[in-house]
Amino acid sequence: MTVPVKQTKVGRPSKYSKTLCREVLILLEQGMGIKNATKQCGISYNVWRQWMDKDDKLRDAYYKSKEAGIEMLISSLDERIEDALEDKNIPMSKVKLLEVYAKNVQWQAGKLSSKRYGTEKQTLSITDTDDKKIEISWASD
């Protein structure tokens, strides 16, 4: 009669827990990027991706949290613009900063949720020193 050999797992034990996943999702809902959220929670982005690949519910919760995060970023932008409009004399540097911030939020929203915030056609234009223009355009999903 042979005695079954107990197999032991090799490597570090997984940090996976529903509490840790919820912490990451909360940070995403607040508008934080996934790499910063996972780092703050003490896991790597690659580990997070592995967890999402194995768990359809976690993947769905991730996408819902990202959409909530986009709404948070847009709301924050609205507040910043409203605050700036209360100033009688807005410095041009502040106007430019708000413009760059708005474009960044728009870009993030378009990339993270292209069906909701993206445009049908996007174009990238590059002009060289001789005013020759190269345009690259693509359609969103």
C-alpha positions as YAML, in Angstrom:
chain: A
units: angstrom
residues:
- id: 1
  name: MET
  ca: [0.00, 0.00, 0.00]
- id: 2
  name: THR
  ca: [1.39, 3.41, -0.92]
- id: 3
  name: VAL
  ca: [0.93, 6.44, 1.23]
- id: 4
  name: PRO
  ca: [-0.24, 9.53, -0.66]
- id: 5
  name: VAL
  ca: [2.35, 12.28, -0.68]
- id: 6
  name: LYS
  ca: [1.06, 15.67, 0.41]
- id: 7
  name: GLN
  ca: [2.00, 18.32, -2.13]
- id: 8
  name: THR
  ca: [3.11, 21.64, -0.79]
- id: 9
  name: LYS
  ca: [2.73, 24.86, -2.70]
- id: 10
  name: VAL
  ca: [5.92, 26.59, -3.68]
- id: 11
  name: GLY
  ca: [6.28, 30.36, -3.41]
- id: 12
  name: ARG
  ca: [4.83, 33.13, -1.40]
- id: 13
  name: PRO
  ca: [1.22, 32.78, -0.18]
- id: 14
  name: SER
  ca: [-1.29, 34.98, -1.98]
- id: 15
  name: LYS
  ca: [-2.38, 38.24, -0.36]
- id: 16
  name: TYR
  ca: [-5.79, 37.90, -2.00]
- id: 17
  name: SER
  ca: [-8.68, 38.94, 0.19]
- id: 18
  name: LYS
  ca: [-12.05, 40.52, -0.46]
- id: 19
  name: THR
  ca: [-11.08, 43.35, 1.90]
- id: 20
  name: LEU
  ca: [-7.94, 44.16, -0.08]
- id: 21
  name: CYS
  ca: [-9.87, 44.05, -3.37]
- id: 22
  name: ARG
  ca: [-12.50, 46.39, -1.92]
- id: 23
  name: GLU
  ca: [-9.77, 48.85, -0.82]
- id: 24
  name: VAL
  ca: [-8.41, 48.96, -4.38]
- id: 25
  name: LEU
  ca: [-11.92, 49.44, -5.80]
- id: 26
  name: ILE
  ca: [-12.64, 52.31, -3.39]
- id: 27
  name: LEU
  ca: [-9.46, 54.12, -4.48]
- id: 28
  name: LEU
  ca: [-10.48, 53.65, -8.13]
- id: 29
  name: GLU
  ca: [-13.92, 55.09, -7.37]
- id: 30
  name: GLN
  ca: [-12.18, 58.16, -5.96]
- id: 31
  name: GLY
  ca: [-10.42, 58.71, -9.30]
- id: 32
  name: MET
  ca: [-7.04, 57.19, -8.51]
- id: 33
  name: GLY
  ca: [-5.25, 55.26, -11.24]
- id: 34
  name: ILE
  ca: [-4.95, 51.49, -10.94]
- id: 35
  name: LYS
  ca: [-1.17, 51.42, -10.60]
- id: 36
  name: ASN
  ca: [-1.23, 53.91, -7.72]
- id: 37
  name: ALA
  ca: [-4.20, 52.17, -6.08]
- id: 38
  name: THR
  ca: [-2.55, 48.74, -6.11]
- id: 39
  name: LYS
  ca: [0.74, 50.18, -4.91]
- id: 40
  name: GLN
  ca: [-0.99, 51.96, -2.02]
- id: 41
  name: CYS
  ca: [-2.68, 48.67, -1.05]
- id: 42
  name: GLY
  ca: [0.63, 46.79, -1.07]
- id: 43
  name: ILE
  ca: [0.18, 44.67, -4.20]
- id: 44
  name: SER
  ca: [1.56, 44.95, -7.70]
- id: 45
  name: TYR
  ca: [-0.43, 45.75, -10.81]
- id: 46
  name: ASN
  ca: [0.51, 42.34, -12.25]
- id: 47
  name: VAL
  ca: [-0.96, 40.57, -9.22]
- id: 48
  name: TRP
  ca: [-4.15, 42.61, -9.59]
- id: 49
  name: ARG
  ca: [-4.38, 41.61, -13.27]
- id: 50
  name: GLN
  ca: [-3.99, 37.94, -12.31]
- id: 51
  name: TRP
  ca: [-6.79, 38.24, -9.78]
- id: 52
  name: MET
  ca: [-9.05, 39.90, -12.35]
- id: 53
  name: ASP
  ca: [-8.26, 37.22, -14.95]
- id: 54
  name: LYS
  ca: [-9.45, 34.56, -12.49]
- id: 55
  name: ASP
  ca: [-12.52, 36.37, -11.13]
- id: 56
  name: ASP
  ca: [-15.26, 37.69, -13.45]
- id: 57
  name: LYS
  ca: [-17.05, 39.46, -10.58]
- id: 58
  name: LEU
  ca: [-13.86, 41.32, -9.64]
- id: 59
  name: ARG
  ca: [-13.35, 42.33, -13.28]
- id: 60
  name: ASP
  ca: [-16.92, 43.69, -13.47]
- id: 61
  name: ALA
  ca: [-16.47, 45.56, -10.18]
- id: 62
  name: TYR
  ca: [-13.21, 47.02, -11.53]
- id: 63
  name: TYR
  ca: [-14.93, 48.49, -14.59]
- id: 64
  name: LYS
  ca: [-17.77, 49.90, -12.49]
- id: 65
  name: SER
  ca: [-15.27, 51.47, -10.09]
- id: 66
  name: LYS
  ca: [-13.29, 52.99, -12.99]
- id: 67
  name: GLU
  ca: [-16.48, 54.58, -14.36]
- id: 68
  name: ALA
  ca: [-17.25, 56.00, -10.93]
- id: 69
  name: GLY
  ca: [-13.68, 57.33, -10.81]
- id: 70
  name: ILE
  ca: [-14.18, 59.07, -14.15]
- id: 71
  name: GLU
  ca: [-17.31, 60.74, -12.78]
- id: 72
  name: MET
  ca: [-15.26, 61.85, -9.76]
- id: 73
  name: LEU
  ca: [-12.56, 63.37, -12.01]
- id: 74
  name: ILE
  ca: [-15.18, 65.21, -14.07]
- id: 75
  name: SER
  ca: [-16.86, 66.50, -10.93]
- id: 76
  name: SER
  ca: [-13.51, 67.69, -9.59]
- id: 77
  name: LEU
  ca: [-12.86, 69.51, -12.85]
- id: 78
  name: ASP
  ca: [-16.25, 71.21, -12.67]
- id: 79
  name: GLU
  ca: [-15.50, 72.38, -9.12]
- id: 80
  name: ARG
  ca: [-12.11, 73.78, -10.13]
- id: 81
  name: ILE
  ca: [-13.62, 75.70, -13.02]
- id: 82
  name: GLU
  ca: [-16.43, 77.07, -10.83]
- id: 83
  name: ASP
  ca: [-13.88, 78.17, -8.21]
- id: 84
  name: ALA
  ca: [-11.80, 79.90, -10.90]
- id: 85
  name: LEU
  ca: [-14.85, 81.72, -12.23]
- id: 86
  name: GLU
  ca: [-15.43, 83.28, -8.81]
- id: 87
  name: ASP
  ca: [-12.11, 85.15, -9.13]
- id: 88
  name: LYS
  ca: [-12.42, 88.63, -10.66]
- id: 89
  name: ASN
  ca: [-8.96, 88.48, -12.20]
- id: 90
  name: ILE
  ca: [-7.95, 85.02, -13.30]
- id: 91
  name: PRO
  ca: [-4.24, 84.79, -14.10]
- id: 92
  name: MET
  ca: [-3.51, 83.40, -17.55]
- id: 93
  name: SER
  ca: [-1.34, 80.68, -16.00]
- id: 94
  name: LYS
  ca: [-4.39, 79.41, -14.09]
- id: 95
  name: VAL
  ca: [-6.50, 79.46, -17.25]
- id: 96
  name: LYS
  ca: [-3.88, 77.44, -19.10]
- id: 97
  name: LEU
  ca: [-3.51, 75.02, -16.21]
- id: 98
  name: LEU
  ca: [-7.28, 74.43, -16.14]
- id: 99
  name: GLU
  ca: [-7.24, 73.92, -19.90]
- id: 100
  name: VAL
  ca: [-4.49, 71.29, -19.66]
- id: 101
  name: TYR
  ca: [-6.25, 69.63, -16.71]
- id: 102
  name: ALA
  ca: [-9.56, 69.55, -18.64]
- id: 103
  name: LYS
  ca: [-7.89, 67.98, -21.68]
- id: 104
  name: ASN
  ca: [-6.22, 65.40, -19.44]
- id: 105
  name: VAL
  ca: [-9.53, 64.46, -17.79]
- id: 106
  name: GLN
  ca: [-11.22, 64.29, -21.19]
- id: 107
  name: TRP
  ca: [-8.43, 62.07, -22.54]
- id: 108
  name: GLN
  ca: [-8.59, 59.77, -19.50]
- id: 109
  name: ALA
  ca: [-12.37, 59.49, -19.72]
- id: 110
  name: GLY
  ca: [-12.18, 58.76, -23.44]
- id: 111
  name: LYS
  ca: [-9.59, 56.04, -22.94]
- id: 112
  name: LEU
  ca: [-11.12, 54.43, -19.85]
- id: 113
  name: SER
  ca: [-14.70, 54.50, -21.11]
- id: 114
  name: SER
  ca: [-14.55, 55.21, -24.83]
- id: 115
  name: LYS
  ca: [-18.16, 54.22, -25.52]
- id: 116
  name: ARG
  ca: [-19.45, 56.79, -23.06]
- id: 117
  name: TYR
  ca: [-16.89, 59.61, -23.23]
- id: 118
  name: GLY
  ca: [-14.94, 59.03, -26.42]
- id: 119
  name: THR
  ca: [-15.52, 60.72, -29.71]
- id: 120
  name: GLU
  ca: [-16.46, 58.85, -32.85]
- id: 121
  name: LYS
  ca: [-13.30, 59.93, -34.63]
- id: 122
  name: GLN
  ca: [-10.08, 61.09, -33.06]
- id: 123
  name: THR
  ca: [-7.28, 62.86, -34.89]
- id: 124
  name: LEU
  ca: [-3.65, 63.51, -34.06]
- id: 125
  name: SER
  ca: [-1.99, 66.28, -36.07]
- id: 126
  name: ILE
  ca: [1.74, 66.85, -36.29]
- id: 127
  name: THR
  ca: [3.25, 69.85, -38.07]
- id: 128
  name: ASP
  ca: [6.92, 70.08, -38.91]
- id: 129
  name: THR
  ca: [9.05, 73.23, -39.16]
- id: 130
  name: ASP
  ca: [8.08, 73.68, -42.85]
- id: 131
  name: ASP
  ca: [4.36, 73.68, -41.92]
- id: 132
  name: LYS
  ca: [3.87, 70.25, -43.47]
- id: 133
  name: LYS
  ca: [1.05, 68.54, -41.64]
- id: 134
  name: ILE
  ca: [0.69, 64.83, -40.89]
- id: 135
  name: GLU
  ca: [-2.69, 63.67, -39.60]
- id: 136
  name: ILE
  ca: [-3.47, 60.32, -38.06]
- id: 137
  name: SER
  ca: [-7.10, 59.53, -37.29]
- id: 138
  name: TRP
  ca: [-8.92, 56.55, -35.86]
- id: 139
  name: ALA
  ca: [-12.43, 55.65, -34.82]
- id: 140
  name: SER
  ca: [-13.39, 54.71, -31.27]
- id: 141
  name: ASP
  ca: [-14.84, 51.29, -30.51]
...
